[in-house]
Structures are given as C-alpha cells and as structure tokens.
C-alpha cells in the first residue's frame, strides 16, 4: 500500500482505496479528486485535499499510466 501523507494510517488506507479503485477501473484524476473532496468533508480526514496528498495521488496514478 502506498502512503499519501494523511495524518493517520486509516486516512492513508481510505485514500489508497480510492486510488486503487481508480487504477482498476481506469478512472482519471478528476474522479479521484471528487472522492477526496467527499472524504475531506469528514472531520477526521479533512486533510484529504492537501497538496501533499494530491501530489502522492498523482504519483500513484502516473505509475499506472493514468496521468497525461
């Protein structure tokens, strides 16, 4: 499992689930961001839209050819 600079391990697990779903289904970055926005509405995971998290997401998506 990749890490995404979330404040907790459970946050990293949730973000990784979103990213792995995107990879499996060939969803794009915009799809992932829409899910991160929903996750960030939960107080414990409000860091889901932080720059470092989004950069880690882009890195993982790029490794699988999902970033142009």
Secondary structure, DSSP 8 states (H G I E B T S, - for coil): ------SSHHHHHHHHHHHHHHHHHT--HHHHHHHHHHHHTSGGGGGGGSHHHHHHHHHHHHHTT---
